[in-house]
Amino acid sequence: MTSLTEREKAFEAKYEHDQEIAFKVHVRQIKLFGLWAAGRMGLSKDEASAYAKKLIDSDIEKRGGDALHIVLKDLTAKGVEAGERQLSKELERLLAVAKGEVMTETGH
């Protein structure tokens, strides 16, 4: 019974670790997306950081999935031409970047 309990705990620990990594990757992806969008809008470095933080906070509050629509609305409001498909591709590209950064930082 002890080895079964130990295996169960190991699986739970791995699951928790994987969820933590996935969360970090997602937050990094949204941050990079916010910084990318801020650059397209011509925001200063401080404004870009604040914009990325706002985007992360909104995404966490709404439990994901809203960053694309927020950025689309904000880019449109600033007169920057962007479509949902283009933004989806950028999010996908940044997911790979975020994964690489987080894995490097965590030693994976």
URGIBEL-V45960 format. One line per field, one symbol per residue. phi: phi as a letter, one per 20 degrees, with the letter a starting at -180 (. if undefined). psi: psi as a letter, one per 20 degrees, with the letter a starting at -180 (. if undefined). burial: 1 if it has 24 or more other ideal C-beta (glycine too) atoms within 12 Angstrom, else 0. A space follows every 50 residues. Layout:
phi: ???
psi: ???
burial: ???
//
This chain:
phi: .ffffffffffffffgffffffffffffffffffffffffemffgfffff ffffffgffffemnndggfffgfffffemefbdfffffffgfffffffgf fffffemd
psi: hghggggghgggggggghhgggggggggghghgghgghghikqrgghggh gggggggggggjlqiigghggggggghjjppqrhgghghgggghgggggg gghghik.
burial: 00000000000000000000000111111111111111011010000100 11011101100000001101110110000001000010011001100100 01000000
//
